[in-house]
């Protein structure tokens, strides 16, 4: 099990990273990827808040799928961002 202090650290890092990705002045992520992140955060919060609901399992699977999609889209956006940055700088 995770201790309370470690869990608080994980939640802080997750929230900080999410807000950085959503609210950056020069966004690293495309708008569609940022919207997917908002959906992922909503699914994660719903999964956490409703542990005894009949749809808990479905929300868990949807969260896993959204997480996999987000990681893939974020990788693509990061590569495109690097290419764009290299083209502007060189």
Secondary structure, DSSP 8 states (H G I E B T S, - for coil): ---HHHHHHHHHHHHHHHHHHHH-SS-SS-HHHHHHHHHHHHHHHHHHH-TTSTTHHHHHHHHHHHHHHHHHHHHHHHHHHHHHHHHHH-
